[in-house]
Amino acid sequence: LQSMLTNTNTTHLTLFPSICTHTHTHTHTTSDDTKYCLTAGHDRTVRLWNPLRLDAKSEALPMHIYADGHMHAVSAVASHDVTMVSSSNKSLVVTDMVTAKVKHRISQSHTGPINNVDVRQEAIFLSASYDGTCKLWDARNLNRQTPIQICDEAKDSVTCVQLDGPHAIYTASVDGHMRLYDIRQGRVTDCNVGAPIVSMAMADDCVVVSCLDGTMRLVDKELGELLNTYHGAHTTSQYAVACGITFRHVLTGSETGPASVLYDLVTAKVVQKLQDVESKGPTCAVAAQEKCLVTASFHSDAPLVWTNDASQVSRD
């Protein structure tokens, strides 16, 4: 969700063939060049595949299945280089993506289920939990199984966490607050958006959050000022529906209706509704990359690829 869409012609996205058989997908993430995508779901596995390369069955090229270490459904996944961090209930699992071996498993890392994880550096990764905390972990010394820092300012479940550079951590919570932790200065900046936050995505100078009142809000990173709102074409009232941001658009999943909705970043008008006739239930994951959009629903049979440039797709 963090990556920018560099191609300006993002309208008229069309549905590509189903990309992989991974039912009940909770979350997924894509690499900057869209060559790799990780999906995590209710089957207690994380799957790696290439969404823009089709196999003989005209489905996305499957690359690997990571099944070790997860005792429950996989609720979140993130990766950096060859290290993958995933969460299963209250446990964190650190996996080497090359060897597929579990390097560390931190049991009972939180007192509540883990909602989100992030890893951007080899040294640290983060976890956000239903217990109202965000924890920082030292990847070089996980044998202690204790965090190096705990952020417990939230009054309710922390739904999102994201590293922004070497010193800034952003969190979002159901208590309606987005918080910026400056590790270097030891300072916390609080921004009250006025509604429970279920997902978050960042651009260079702003953050978009999706709230349970059915509105997405665009917030200035430094000042915490509200820049724009997006609503009307999607519904968000019960589920952690994901959102994303590109150079020109804000996008979101939806509990009912279209699989995903694209709003113009500046005018807040609806640019396109992506409708899959077989879509069932809420679209809980969206990821925007160059010329490509990936959506997934907990109740659908497979994540879906949307693109406006079929020439980028190759076949084996």
Residue, then its C-alpha position, 0 to 999 in steps of 0.5 A: l500500500q505504501s508504494m506510488l503509482t507512477n503511471t498517470n493513466t490509471t483509469h479504465l483498469t480492467l480485470f485480469p485472470s484470477i491470480c492464485t488460489h488462496t481463499h479467505t485472504h486476510t492481507h497481502t503486500t506487493s514489492d515496488d516493482t510488482k514482480y512479487c506479491l505475498t498473500a496471507g489467509h485463513d489457511r495458515t499459510v503465506r504464499l509468494w507469487n508473481p501477479l504479472r507472470l502467468d503459468a500454463k493455466s493462465e494463472a499467476l505464477p506461484m513461487h512458494i508456500y510458507a506454512d511453518g510457524h502459524m498455528h492460527a490464521v495469518s492476520a498480517v505479513a510484511s517483508h524486507d529483502v529476504t526476511m518475512v514477518s507474519s503474525s498468527n493470533k498473538s504470535l510473531v513468526v520471522t521466516d527466511m524467504v529463501t530457505a523457507k525456514v522459520k528463524h524465530r517464533i515469538s509466542q505470546s508477543h501480545t496479550g491480544p491478537i496482532n492486527n498489523v506488522d511492518v518491517r523496513q530495516e534489517a534491524i527492527f520490525l513492528s507489531a500492532s495489536y488488539d491489546g492497544t499497544c505497538k511493539l518494536w522488536d530487535a531482529r538481531n536479538l530475538n532470543r530474548q523474546t522481549p520488545i525493545q520498546i512498547c508504545d501504549e498511548a492508544k486507548d483501544s485496538v491499534t489497527c495499523v503500524q508503519l515505519d516511515g524512514p529510520h526514525a518515524i513510526y505511524t500508528a492508527s487506532v480504533d480510538g480515532h487517533m493517528r500517532l507519530y512516534d519520533i524515536r530520535q527525539g522521543r516525542v509523540t504527535d497525536c492527531n484525532v481524526g474523529a472516527p475509528i481508524v481501520s487502515m492506513a496508507m502513506a505517501d511522501d507528505c500525507v497519510v490516508v486513513s479509512c474510518l468506520d464512518g465510511t469516510m477516508r481522510l487525507v491528513d498532512k504528515e507533519l501538521g496533522e491537518l485534514l486535507n480532504t475526505y472521500h466517501g459516498a461510493h464505498t461502505t466501511s462500517q464493520y470490517a478492516v477494509a484496506c485503503g491505498i494512495t497513489f500520486r493521483h488517486v486514493l483507493t479503497g476496498s468496500e464491504t458491499g458493492p464494487a471490489s474497489v473504488l478509485y477517488d481523485l486525490v484532489t477533487a475527491k470525485v469517483v474515478q472508477k469503480l472496479q466491479d468483479v461479478e464474482s466478488k463476495g463480501p468485503t474487499c479487505a486488501v488492496a495494493a497499488q503499484e505501477k500500472c497495477l492494482v491487486t484486490a482480495s476479499f476474505h470470501s472470494d476464491a482468489p485475489l484479483v489483478w487489475t491493470n491498464d497495460a496488458s503488455q506488461v504481463s508475460r507467460d511461461 
